[in-house]
Amino acid sequence: MPKNSKAVKRELDDDVTESVRDLLSNEDTCDDSFKKSSLIVGGGGGDGEGKDLNGDMDVEDGGSDAEDDAARPAWNSKLQYILAQVGFSVGLGNVWRFPYLCQKNGGDVVPECEKSSATTYYWYREALNISDSISESGGLNWRMTICLLAAWSMVCLAMIKGIQSSGKVMYFSSLFPYVVLICFLVRALLLKGSVDGIRHMFTPKLEIMLEAKVWREAATQVFFALGLGFGGVIAFSSYNKRDNNCHFDAVLVSFINFFTSVLATLVVFAVLGFKANIMNGKCVALNTKKIVGLLGNEISRDLIPHHINFSATVSAEDYQKMTVLIRGVMEKDYQLLGLGSCSIEEELNKAVQGTGLAFIAFTEAMTHFPASPFWSVMFFLMLVNLGLGSMFGTIEGIITPLVDTFKVRKEFLTVGVCLLAFFIGLLFVQRSGNYWVAMFDDYSATLPLLIVVILENVAVAWVYGTDKFFEDLKDMLGFTPFRFYYYMWKYVTPLLLILLLGSSVIQLGMTPPSYSAWIKDLASEKSLSYTPWGLAVCISLVVMAIMPVPVVFFLRYFNIIDENAGVVSTISYKKGCIIQEIARPEEEDDASLIHAKSPSPMPGNSIYRKQKGGVPDSTPNGRYGIGYLMADMPDMPESDL
């Protein structure tokens, strides 16, 4: 980017202004290619259809009416696309994983219920009906099974028509959680003790900032939050027009995701601060009774400050004064009294991870809210919407490349994928399903996700080339991105990712795989080691998640799978549309060129017609063209084709 160039800055400001205008507009009626980017099947139309005066296929106009039937859908507005990306990236992890990491790093009917708490008991025994270990299946939990079926039915119905249906659902599923979070924040700030929780959130634990585990967990949170490596971001972006300002979108979605994480964490810590004050008040009341019972015997009445009245409620500050005096006099015998410290900080330091934060700690705090049933319904509706938004992006990342490559009906594929996911999900609705959720979360996502993102980074920055990628971005955006990105993509990011991967592998090697199990007799969680078959499953999850990468590489490298064989098609991207090129059989007569059929690309070489601007589009590898312009390539006459 030129230094101190006012003209370039003005162009960038205009680009940002245009991006905001596109975002706020309902529909871009002036750009038909944004609303519908045509998908042209080679050799499909009639003679002369979709051709310009020179006999070339008019890519920008999108072909004939017959080809419009196979048109690739596009977002109706920029706002739908942004909401889809936000809904995919902002998920349940923003509510329970991010606040848990902040909390951890600086931020009566039965005996099982009596030993724990009513909320904990209800979650583990009534909702999950959990078994004592992962080895005890216990059969399916029929309530959870019905909920699983309902969830996948909603996903299937919302996505069966692609982004034409899911895009409209995003208006509600992406915006509703923000309404709930803001309402919760306002309500929580009016509760006693909320300031204590927020103060705890912004108080870092400097002594653990040098631990590699903290930074590893922070980086992993970024991957989960933004949905990197899952394919959903790429799938949603593929429905945009070619000159879409992806730079603006990336910055905007990242900022919204960060803002959402902070907002959700403020809500959680404000509520947990309220809960900590409630629990601390109960602790003070219980231990005050102990002190009253010990007065005149183990504890002298002279140690009690005169202003403290045991007939009234003793405040936490007065209790702390009493314990300090008693501890100073009795010293060694103080532990024998069995008095608790009753500290709000200790209550806030009790880190609750994953489902425990959302379904136990937060829910228990809501039971103390005025009109608690209303807030509970709002909270769990928010969780459903967060889960749906993330699943839309995940399923889109699976379906889109299959539809683009194999040209199958999207409706049938959507139903098939959702059915398959439902049957796989039955594993998680057993009585031992919560342990399987923890296993998949630890071993099928974290480590394989890092490997996939590293390979993506290396493929773009080193195999394809950062310089070429910059030229692509310049062609699409209309300006050259900051040079800062060049060094980050090529050097800094791969190095940091490799260090993160290495630390993750070392961490897994130093700590034997284990999981937290709920023991009914103890009414508490206990860390258990995986059985030998459990270890085998953990290893299999990691291997299966990364296996497609080397398998496809070797199949391509040794030409076991022909790129142009069978129904597998090559996809070439041009402005405003996607062209599908089907390999021509060897026995096809070259006379097809005379009959106005589109010439098929030769293996390893793909020729694209000249654009109106006079510069031909070319793909260096002959398979996937993403708009990289070869200005030094001479125009090739049709006779040479």
C-alpha positions in Angstrom: 0.0 0.0 0.0 1.5 3.4 -0.9 2.8 5.4 2.0 0.9 8.5 3.0 -1.4 8.2 0.0 -4.6 10.2 0.5 -6.1 8.8 -2.7 -5.6 5.2 -1.6 -7.0 6.0 1.8 -10.0 7.6 0.2 -10.5 4.5 -1.9 -10.3 2.3 1.2 -12.8 4.5 3.1 -15.1 4.2 0.1 -14.7 0.4 0.2 -15.6 0.2 3.8 -18.5 2.6 3.3 -19.8 0.5 0.5 -19.4 -2.7 2.6 -21.4 -1.1 5.4 -24.0 0.1 2.9 -24.3 -3.5 1.5 -24.5 -4.9 5.0 -27.4 -2.6 6.0 -29.3 -3.0 2.7 -32.0 -5.6 2.4 -31.1 -6.7 -1.1 -28.5 -5.7 -3.6 -31.0 -5.2 -6.5 -28.3 -3.6 -8.8 -26.1 -6.7 -8.8 -27.8 -9.8 -10.2 -24.7 -11.8 -9.8 -24.9 -11.3 -6.1 -28.4 -12.6 -5.9 -27.9 -15.5 -8.3 -24.5 -16.7 -9.4 -25.0 -19.0 -12.4 -23.7 -22.5 -12.3 -23.0 -23.5 -16.0 -22.7 -27.2 -16.8 -20.4 -27.8 -19.7 -22.1 -28.9 -22.8 -25.5 -28.6 -21.3 -27.3 -25.9 -23.2 -28.6 -25.8 -26.8 -26.7 -24.5 -29.7 -25.9 -20.9 -29.5 -27.4 -20.5 -26.0 -25.6 -18.3 -23.6 -23.1 -17.1 -26.2 -22.1 -13.5 -27.1 -21.7 -12.0 -30.5 -18.2 -13.5 -30.9 -19.3 -17.0 -30.1 -17.9 -17.0 -26.6 -19.9 -18.0 -23.5 -21.0 -14.9 -21.7 -20.0 -15.8 -18.2 -21.3 -12.6 -16.5 -24.9 -13.0 -18.0 -25.2 -16.5 -16.5 -26.3 -18.4 -19.6 -29.8 -19.5 -20.7 -33.0 -20.1 -18.9 -32.3 -23.8 -18.9 -29.1 -23.3 -17.1 -30.8 -21.1 -14.5 -32.5 -24.2 -13.2 -29.1 -25.4 -12.1 -28.1 -21.9 -10.8 -26.0 -21.7 -7.6 -28.0 -19.9 -4.9 -26.6 -16.7 -3.3 -27.3 -14.6 -0.3 -30.3 -12.3 -0.6 -28.4 -9.6 1.3 -25.0 -9.0 2.9 -26.7 -8.9 6.3 -27.8 -12.6 5.9 -24.2 -13.6 5.2 -22.8 -11.7 8.2 -25.5 -13.1 10.5 -24.7 -16.6 9.2 -21.0 -16.2 9.9 -21.7 -14.7 13.4 -24.2 -17.5 14.1 -21.7 -20.1 13.2 -18.8 -18.6 15.1 -20.8 -17.5 18.2 -21.8 -20.7 19.8 -22.2 -22.4 23.1 -18.4 -22.0 23.7 -18.9 -18.3 24.0 -21.3 -18.9 26.9 -19.6 -21.7 28.8 -16.0 -22.2 27.4 -14.8 -18.6 27.3 -16.2 -17.6 30.7 -14.8 -20.9 32.2 -11.3 -20.0 31.0 -11.6 -16.5 32.4 -12.9 -17.9 35.7 -10.1 -20.4 35.8 -7.2 -18.2 34.7 -8.3 -14.8 36.2 -11.4 -14.3 35.6 -33.3 -32.5 50.0 -36.2 -36.1 48.3 -32.5 -38.4 48.6 -28.7 -38.7 50.0 -27.2 -37.9 46.6 -29.0 -34.5 46.6 -28.1 -33.7 50.2 -24.4 -34.3 49.6 -24.3 -32.1 46.6 -27.0 -29.5 45.7 -30.4 -29.4 44.2 -29.2 -28.1 40.9 -26.3 -30.5 40.6 -28.5 -33.4 41.6 -31.1 -32.5 39.0 -28.6 -32.2 36.2 -26.7 -35.4 36.8 -29.5 -37.6 38.1 -32.8 -36.3 36.6 -31.6 -34.8 33.3 -28.7 -37.0 32.4 -29.4 -40.0 34.7 -25.6 -40.4 34.3 -23.8 -43.7 34.9 -20.7 -44.0 37.1 -18.2 -44.4 34.3 -17.9 -44.5 30.5 -17.8 -48.3 30.6 -21.4 -48.4 31.9 -23.6 -47.5 29.0 -26.9 -47.7 30.8 -28.9 -47.6 27.6 -30.5 -44.6 26.0 -32.0 -41.7 27.9 -35.3 -41.4 26.1 -35.8 -37.8 27.1 -32.5 -36.8 25.6 -33.1 -38.9 22.6 -36.4 -37.0 21.8 -34.5 -33.7 22.3 -31.8 -34.9 19.9 -34.3 -35.9 17.3 -36.1 -32.5 17.6 -32.8 -30.6 17.3 -31.7 -32.4 14.1 -35.2 -32.0 12.7 -35.0 -28.3 13.2 -31.6 -28.2 11.5 -32.8 -30.3 8.6 -35.9 -28.2 8.0 -34.0 -25.0 8.2 -31.3 -26.1 5.7 -33.2 -28.3 3.3 -33.4 -25.4 0.8 -29.9 -24.3 1.4 -29.1 -20.7 2.3 -32.5 -19.6 0.9 -34.1 -21.1 4.0 -31.3 -21.1 6.5 -30.4 -17.5 5.7 -33.9 -16.3 6.9 -33.7 -18.4 10.0 -30.4 -16.6 10.8 -32.3 -13.4 11.5 -33.8 -15.0 14.6 -31.2 -17.5 15.6 -28.3 -15.0 15.4 -30.0 -12.0 16.9 -32.1 -13.5 19.7 -29.1 -14.5 21.8 -28.0 -10.9 21.9 -31.4 -9.7 23.1 -31.3 -12.3 25.9 -27.7 -11.5 26.9 -28.4 -7.8 27.1 -31.5 -8.5 29.2 -29.5 -10.8 31.5 -26.7 -8.2 31.8 -29.1 -5.4 32.9 -30.9 -7.7 35.3 -27.6 -9.1 36.7 -26.1 -5.7 37.3 -29.1 -4.9 39.6 -28.3 -8.0 41.8 -26.2 -7.8 45.0 -22.7 -9.0 44.4 -22.6 -8.6 40.6 -19.8 -6.1 41.0 -17.7 -8.7 42.9 -18.0 -11.1 40.0 -17.1 -8.5 37.3 -14.1 -7.3 39.5 -12.9 -10.9 39.6 -13.3 -11.2 35.9 -10.9 -8.3 35.2 -8.4 -9.4 37.9 -5.7 -11.5 36.1 -3.7 -14.1 37.9 -0.2 -12.9 36.9 1.5 -15.9 38.4 0.1 -18.2 35.8 0.5 -16.0 32.8 3.8 -17.6 31.9 2.4 -21.1 31.9 2.1 -22.6 28.4 -1.2 -24.2 29.2 -2.9 -20.8 29.6 -1.9 -19.6 26.1 -2.7 -23.0 24.6 -6.2 -22.8 26.0 -6.5 -19.2 24.8 -5.5 -20.2 21.3 -7.8 -23.2 21.2 -10.7 -20.9 22.3 -10.0 -18.7 19.3 -10.2 -21.7 17.0 -13.5 -22.8 18.5 -14.9 -19.3 18.6 -14.2 -18.3 15.0 -14.9 -21.8 13.6 -11.5 -22.1 12.0 -10.7 -25.3 10.2 -14.3 -26.6 10.2 -15.2 -25.5 6.7 -18.2 -23.5 7.6 -16.6 -20.1 7.0 -15.5 -21.1 3.5 -18.9 -22.7 2.7 -20.8 -19.6 3.7 -18.3 -17.3 1.9 -18.7 -19.3 -1.3 -22.2 -17.9 -1.9 -20.8 -14.3 -2.0 -20.1 -12.4 -5.2 -16.5 -12.5 -6.3 -15.6 -8.9 -5.5 -17.1 -9.1 -2.0 -15.0 -7.2 0.5 -13.8 -10.3 2.5 -11.3 -8.2 4.4 -14.1 -6.1 5.9 -16.1 -9.2 6.7 -13.2 -11.0 8.4 -12.5 -8.0 10.7 -16.2 -7.4 11.4 -17.0 -11.1 12.3 -13.9 -11.3 14.5 -14.8 -8.1 16.3 -18.5 -9.3 16.8 -17.3 -12.6 18.1 -14.9 -11.0 20.6 -17.6 -8.6 21.7 -20.0 -11.5 22.2 -17.5 -13.4 24.3 -16.9 -10.4 26.5 -20.6 -9.7 26.8 -21.4 -13.3 27.7 -18.5 -13.4 30.2 -19.8 -10.2 31.8 -23.2 -11.7 32.2 -21.8 -15.0 33.6 -19.5 -13.3 36.1 -22.1 -10.9 37.2 -24.5 -13.8 37.9 -21.7 -15.8 39.5 -20.9 -12.9 41.7 -24.5 -12.8 42.9 -24.4 -16.6 43.4 -21.1 -16.3 45.3 -22.6 -13.8 47.7 -25.6 -16.1 48.2 -23.3 -19.1 49.0 -21.0 -16.9 51.1 -24.0 -15.7 53.2 -25.1 -19.3 53.8 -21.5 -20.1 54.8 -21.4 -17.2 57.3 -24.8 -18.2 58.8 -23.7 -21.8 59.2 -20.3 -21.0 60.8 -21.9 -18.3 63.0 -24.0 -21.0 64.6 -20.9 -23.0 65.2 -19.3 -20.0 67.0 -22.4 -19.5 69.1 -22.3 -23.1 70.2 -18.6 -22.8 71.1 -18.8 -19.6 73.1 -17.9 -20.0 76.7 -16.1 -23.3 76.0 -13.5 -23.5 73.2 -14.0 -19.8 72.3 -13.9 -17.0 74.9 -16.6 -14.3 74.7 -13.9 -11.6 74.9 -12.8 -12.5 71.4 -16.1 -11.4 69.9 -16.3 -7.6 69.0 -19.0 -5.8 71.0 -20.9 -4.5 68.0 -21.7 -8.0 66.7 -25.2 -9.1 67.6 -25.8 -12.8 67.1 -29.6 -12.4 67.3 -29.4 -10.5 64.0 -27.8 -11.5 60.7 -24.0 -11.4 60.9 -22.4 -9.7 57.9 -19.5 -11.3 56.0 -17.2 -8.4 57.1 -18.0 -9.0 60.8 -17.5 -12.8 60.4 -14.1 -12.1 58.9 -13.2 -9.9 61.9 -14.2 -12.7 64.3 -12.3 -15.4 62.6 -9.1 -13.2 62.4 -9.3 -12.6 66.1 -10.0 -16.2 67.0 -7.3 -17.5 64.7 -4.7 -15.0 66.2 -5.4 -16.2 69.7 -6.0 -19.9 69.2 -3.4 -20.4 66.4 -2.8 -24.2 66.3 -6.1 -25.2 67.8 -8.0 -23.1 65.3 -8.2 -25.9 62.7 -10.0 -28.1 65.3 -12.9 -25.7 65.4 -13.9 -26.6 61.9 -14.8 -23.0 60.9 -14.9 -22.2 57.2 -13.2 -19.2 55.6 -16.4 -18.0 53.9 -14.6 -16.0 51.2 -16.3 -14.7 48.1 -13.0 -15.0 46.2 -12.9 -18.7 46.9 -16.4 -19.2 45.7 -15.6 -17.4 42.4 -12.4 -19.4 42.0 -14.3 -22.7 41.9 -14.0 -23.2 38.1 -16.8 -25.1 36.5 -16.1 -26.3 33.0 -18.3 -27.0 30.0 -21.8 -28.1 30.6 -21.4 -27.7 34.3 -21.1 -23.9 34.0 -24.3 -23.5 31.9 -26.5 -26.2 33.4 -25.3 -26.2 37.1 -23.6 -23.0 38.2 -25.5 -20.5 36.1 -28.8 -22.4 36.5 -28.4 -22.5 40.3 -27.8 -18.8 40.3 -31.0 -18.2 38.3 -33.0 -20.0 41.0 -32.4 -17.0 43.2 -33.6 -14.6 40.6 -37.0 -12.9 41.0 -39.3 -14.6 38.4 -36.7 -17.3 38.0 -38.9 -19.5 35.6 -39.0 -16.7 33.0 -35.2 -16.2 33.1 -34.6 -19.9 32.9 -36.8 -20.3 29.8 -35.0 -17.3 28.1 -31.6 -18.7 29.0 -32.2 -22.2 27.6 -33.9 -20.8 24.5 -30.7 -18.8 24.0 -28.6 -21.9 24.2 -30.8 -23.7 21.6 -30.4 -20.8 19.2 -26.6 -20.7 19.8 -26.4 -24.4 19.1 -28.6 -24.1 16.0 -26.5 -21.3 14.5 -23.3 -23.3 15.0 -24.8 -26.4 13.5 -26.0 -24.5 10.4 -22.4 -23.6 9.7 -21.0 -27.0 10.4 -23.5 -28.8 8.2 -23.1 -26.2 5.5 -19.4 -27.0 5.5 -20.1 -30.6 4.9 -22.9 -30.3 2.3 -21.6 -27.4 0.1 -18.4 -29.1 -1.2 -20.3 -32.4 -1.8 -23.0 -30.6 -3.8 -20.5 -28.5 -5.8 -18.3 -31.6 -6.6 -20.8 -34.4 -7.2 -23.9 -32.4 -8.2 -26.3 -34.3 -6.0 -29.7 -32.9 -4.9 -29.1 -30.7 -1.9 -32.5 -31.7 -0.4 -31.7 -35.4 -0.4 -28.1 -34.8 0.8 -29.3 -32.6 3.7 -31.7 -35.2 4.9 -29.1 -37.9 4.6 -26.5 -36.0 6.5 -28.9 -35.0 9.3 -30.1 -38.6 9.7 -26.5 -39.8 9.9 -25.7 -37.1 12.4 -28.7 -38.1 14.5 -27.7 -41.8 14.6 -24.1 -40.8 15.5 -25.6 -38.6 18.2 -27.3 -41.5 19.9 -23.9 -42.3 21.3 -24.1 -39.0 23.4 -27.6 -39.6 24.7 -26.8 -42.8 26.6 -26.5 -42.6 30.3 -22.8 -42.4 29.8 -23.1 -39.9 26.9 -21.7 -37.0 28.9 -18.4 -38.8 29.1 -18.4 -39.4 25.3 -19.1 -35.7 24.8 -16.0 -34.9 26.9 -13.9 -37.5 24.9 -14.9 -36.1 21.5 -14.4 -32.5 22.7 -10.8 -33.3 23.9 -9.6 -35.6 21.2 -11.6 -35.3 18.0 -11.5 -31.5 17.8 -8.6 -29.8 19.6 -5.5 -31.6 18.2 -6.9 -32.5 14.7 -8.2 -28.9 14.4 -4.7 -27.5 15.0 -3.2 -29.9 12.4 -5.8 -29.0 9.8 -5.3 -25.2 10.3 -1.6 -25.6 10.1 -1.9 -27.5 6.8 -4.3 -24.8 5.4 -1.9 -22.1 6.4 1.1 -23.9 4.8 -0.8 -24.7 1.7 -1.8 -21.1 1.0 1.3 -19.3 2.2 4.0 -21.7 1.0 2.6 -24.1 -1.6 0.3 -21.7 -3.5 2.4 -18.8 -2.5 1.7 -15.7 -0.5 2.5 -13.4 -3.4 0.0 -15.1 -5.6 -2.6 -15.0 -2.8 -1.9 -11.2 -2.4 -2.5 -10.7 -6.1 -5.8 -12.6 -5.8 -6.9 -10.4 -3.0 -5.9 -7.3 -4.9 -7.9 -8.4 -7.8 -11.0 -9.2 -5.7 -10.8 -6.3 -3.2 -9.5 -3.6 -5.6 -6.6 -2.7 -3.2 -3.5 -4.4 -1.8 -4.0 -5.7 1.8 -1.6 -4.4 4.4 1.9 -5.9 4.2 1.5 -6.9 7.8 -0.7 -9.8 6.7 2.1 -11.1 4.4 4.6 -11.7 7.2 1.9 -13.0 9.6 0.6 -15.6 7.1 4.0 -16.7 5.9 6.1 -16.7 9.0 4.5 -15.7 12.3 1.3 -17.6 12.2 2.8 -21.0 11.0 5.5 -20.7 13.7 3.0 -20.0 16.5 0.7 -22.7 15.3 3.5 -25.3 15.3 4.6 -24.2 18.8 1.0 -24.5 19.9 0.7 -28.0 18.4 3.9 -29.1 20.0 2.8 -27.9 23.4 -0.5 -29.6 23.0 1.2 -32.9 22.2 3.6 -32.5 25.1 0.6 -31.8 27.4 -1.2 -34.9 26.2 1.9 -37.0 26.8 2.5 -35.6 30.3 -1.1 -36.0 31.5 -2.6 -39.5 31.0 -6.0 -39.3 29.3 -8.7 -39.1 31.9 -12.3 -37.8 32.4 -14.4 -36.5 35.2 -17.1 -39.0 36.3 -20.0 -38.4 38.6 -20.0 -41.0 41.3 -23.5 -41.6 42.7 -22.4 -42.8 46.1 -20.0 -39.9 46.7 -22.4 -37.3 45.1 -19.3 -35.7 43.5 -17.0 -35.8 40.5 -14.0 -38.0 40.4 -11.2 -38.1 37.8 -11.0 -41.6 36.2 -8.5 -43.0 33.7 -9.7 -44.3 30.4 -9.8 -48.1 30.0 -7.5 -49.6 27.3 -10.4 -49.6 24.8 -11.2 -46.0 25.8 -7.6 -45.1 25.0 -7.9 -46.8 21.6 -11.0 -44.8 20.9 -9.2 -41.6 21.8 -6.3 -42.4 19.5 -8.8 -43.4 16.7 -10.6 -40.1 17.0 -7.4 -38.1 16.4 -6.3 -40.4 13.5 -9.6 -40.4 11.7 -10.0 -36.7 11.9 -6.7 -36.0 10.1 -6.6 -39.2 7.9 -8.4 -37.7 4.9 -5.5 -35.2 4.3 -2.7 -37.8 3.7 -5.0 -40.3 2.0 -6.3 -37.8 -0.6 -2.7 -36.5 -1.1 -1.3 -39.9 -2.0 -4.3 -40.8 -4.1 -3.7 -37.6 -6.1 0.0 -37.9 -6.2 0.0 -41.4 -7.6 -2.9 -40.7 -9.9 -5.0 -43.4 -8.4 -8.0 -41.1 -8.7 -8.2 -39.3 -12.0 -9.2 -35.7 -11.5 -11.5 -35.8 -14.5 -12.9 -39.3 -14.1 -16.5 -40.3 -13.6 -18.8 -37.7 -12.2 -16.2 -35.8 -10.3 -16.2 -32.3 -11.8 -13.7 -29.5 -11.7 -14.9 -26.2 -10.4 -13.5 -22.9 -11.8 -14.4 -19.6 -10.2 -15.0 -16.5 -12.3 -16.6 -13.2 -11.5 -20.1 -13.6 -10.3 -20.5 -17.3 -11.0 -19.0 -20.7 -10.9 -18.4 -22.8 -14.0 -18.5 -26.5 -13.8 -16.2 -28.3 -16.3 -16.9 -31.9 -17.1 -14.0 -34.0 -18.4 -14.5 -34.9 -22.1 -14.2 -38.6 -22.9 -11.3 -39.5 -25.1 -13.6 -40.9 -27.8 -15.5 -37.6 -28.0 -15.2 -36.2 -31.5 -13.5 -32.8 -31.9 -16.3 -31.8 -34.1 -18.1 -30.8 -31.0 -16.4 -27.5 -31.2 -18.1 -26.9 -34.5 -21.5 -27.5 -32.8 -21.0 -24.7 -30.3 -20.2 -27.0 -27.4 -17.9 -25.7 -24.7 -14.4 -27.1 -25.2 -13.4 -29.4 -22.3 -10.1 -28.7 -20.5 -7.2 -30.9 -21.2 -5.7 -32.7 -18.2 -3.3 -30.4 -16.4 -4.2 -27.4 -18.5 -7.3 -25.3 -18.3 -8.0 -22.4 -20.8 -10.5 -19.7 -19.9 -12.1 -17.3 -22.4 -11.0 -13.7 -22.5 -12.9 -11.3 -20.2 -14.3 -8.1 -21.3 -11.4 -6.2 -19.7 -9.0 -7.8 -22.2 -7.1 -10.0 -19.7 -7.7 -13.7 -19.7 -8.4 -15.7 -16.6 -6.0 -18.6 -16.1 -5.5 -21.2 -13.5 -1.9 -22.2 -12.8 -2.7 -25.7 -11.7 -5.4 -26.4 -14.3 -8.0 -27.3 -11.7 -9.2 -24.6 -9.4 -9.2 -21.0 -10.7 -9.8 -18.4 -8.1 -9.3 -15.3 -10.3 -5.5 -15.1 -10.4 -4.8 -12.9 -13.5 -2.0 -13.8 -15.8 -1.4 -10.5 -17.5 1.5 -11.8 -19.6 -0.5 -14.6 -21.2 -1.3 -13.7 -24.9 -4.8 -13.9 -26.2 -5.4 -17.3 -27.8 -7.5 -17.5 -30.9 -10.4 -19.9 -31.0 -8.7 -21.8 -33.9 -5.9 -22.8 -31.5 -8.4 -24.3 -29.1 
